[in-house]
């Protein structure tokens, strides 16, 4: 190859690098612009509700008295979903990546990915029509035998449409998300780390505990946070399972509501100040989600020093 051809190929490569660098920079700036635009829209549209007279807001006690119960309901439902889904998802991902035979693992992986593609309204219909009815006797048992705990205090809902049912539905919905991401992270563990642990006499579980889990910790946190974001913002499934009600500490009584479901149920018929109130509720959910992701990035940053290159 002549000097001229080498120079021309290098020039073309540099031009391609500049185009790619510019495209990625533009994409990053676009994301920031969209995020800023959404935040600005929410703040501007929510301002009338934030400054309105308290007696004009739903409930007659002001915006913060209105939003507080549904914020708590949102956090309760998301927490229930994470508590149920996270250990199951990690266990399933570990089984698929390190224990199951290859053919079984590929089939299970396909099924898990298929679960993530099911529309949320289908999960909501399943929760409202089947799960709530079937789990209602269990709620009665909890109220009778464990009612001394505030979270299981009766009377239990006769329909089974409670915040605990909503949390279980959300757990089923976020389970494939956390499982799929965690499985891929487990598969990225350096084989040298695993083989070195086994060569030193570690059992399979000891190898996983010393090599796989430390390597995958930041990724697991990211997967859980993505699942939490889905649980916080889920609308239709929760709206179908829950009916409007006052805030209650019991998970098996009728009551509690989430921000997303509150907006979905009331926005079609809202007008005037009520629209601003619902948009202000969306602003609160936006801030909560943003805060959760910032905390997750901080946690991940504390453990990023452990990588396959160490």
Residue pairs with C-beta under 8 A, 6 or more apart in sequence:
38 286
39 286
42 279
42 280
42 282
42 283
42 286
43 283
45 275
45 276
45 279
45 280
46 276
46 279
46 280
46 282
46 283
47 276
48 273
48 276
49 57
49 63
49 273
49 276
49 277
49 279
49 280
50 63
50 280
52 63
52 273
52 276
54 60
54 61
54 62
54 63
54 65
56 273
57 63
57 65
57 66
57 273
57 277
58 66
58 274
58 277
59 65
59 66
63 277
63 280
66 277
67 259
67 280
67 281
67 284
68 247
69 246
69 247
69 256
69 257
70 257
70 258
70 259
70 262
70 281
71 259
71 284
71 288
72 247
72 256
73 163
73 247
73 256
73 257
73 258
73 259
74 232
74 258
74 259
74 260
74 285
74 288
75 288
76 163
76 167
76 251
76 256
77 163
77 166
77 167
77 170
77 231
77 238
77 256
77 258
78 167
78 170
78 228
78 231
78 232
79 167
80 163
80 164
80 166
80 167
80 168
80 170
80 171
80 251
81 167
81 168
81 170
81 171
81 173
81 174
81 227
81 228
81 231
82 171
82 174
82 224
82 227
82 228
82 231
84 167
84 168
84 171
85 170
85 171
85 172
85 174
85 175
85 178
85 227
86 178
86 224
86 227
88 171
88 175
89 174
89 175
89 178
89 179
89 182
89 223
89 227
90 178
90 182
90 220
92 108
92 112
92 175
92 179
92 183
93 178
93 179
93 180
93 182
93 183
93 185
93 186
94 186
94 208
94 212
95 108
96 105
96 108
96 109
96 112
96 179
96 183
97 105
97 183
97 186
97 187
98 186
98 204
98 208
98 212
99 204
100 108
109 180
109 183
112 176
112 179
112 180
112 183
113 176
113 180
114 176
115 175
115 176
116 176
116 177
116 180
120 173
120 234
120 235
120 236
120 237
121 236
121 237
121 240
123 169
123 172
123 173
123 237
124 169
124 236
124 237
124 238
124 239
124 240
124 241
125 240
126 169
127 165
127 166
127 168
127 169
127 237
127 240
127 241
128 161
128 240
128 241
131 160
131 165
131 168
131 169
132 159
132 160
132 161
132 162
132 165
132 241
133 159
133 160
134 160
135 160
135 165
135 168
136 156
136 157
136 158
136 159
136 160
139 156
139 157
139 160
139 162
139 164
139 252
140 154
140 156
142 152
142 156
142 252
143 152
143 153
143 154
143 155
143 156
143 252
144 154
146 152
147 153
147 154
150 249
150 250
151 249
151 250
151 251
151 252
152 250
152 251
152 252
153 249
153 250
153 252
153 253
154 250
154 252
154 253
155 253
156 162
156 252
156 253
157 252
157 253
157 254
159 254
161 241
161 242
161 243
161 254
162 242
162 251
162 252
162 253
162 254
162 255
162 256
163 242
163 251
163 255
163 256
164 251
164 252
165 241
166 237
166 238
166 241
166 242
166 258
167 251
169 237
169 238
169 241
170 230
170 231
170 234
170 237
170 238
173 230
173 231
173 234
173 237
174 227
174 228
174 230
174 231
175 227
177 223
177 226
177 227
177 230
178 223
178 224
178 226
178 227
181 219
181 222
181 223
181 226
182 216
182 219
182 220
182 223
185 216
185 219
185 220
185 223
186 212
186 216
188 215
188 216
188 219
188 308
189 211
189 212
189 215
189 216
189 308
190 215
190 308
193 211
193 212
193 215
193 308
194 207
194 211
194 212
196 211
197 206
197 207
197 210
197 211
198 204
198 207
202 210
213 220
214 306
215 306
215 307
215 308
217 303
217 306
218 300
218 303
218 304
218 306
221 296
221 299
221 300
221 303
222 296
222 300
224 296
225 292
225 293
225 296
228 292
229 289
229 292
229 293
232 260
232 285
232 288
232 289
232 292
233 260
233 285
233 289
234 258
234 260
235 260
235 261
235 263
235 264
236 264
238 258
238 260
238 261
239 260
239 261
239 264
239 265
242 256
242 257
242 258
242 261
243 254
244 257
244 262
244 265
245 254
245 255
245 256
245 257
246 255
247 255
247 256
248 255
248 256
259 281
259 282
259 284
259 285
260 285
262 278
262 281
263 278
263 281
263 282
266 274
266 278
267 275
267 278
270 277
270 278
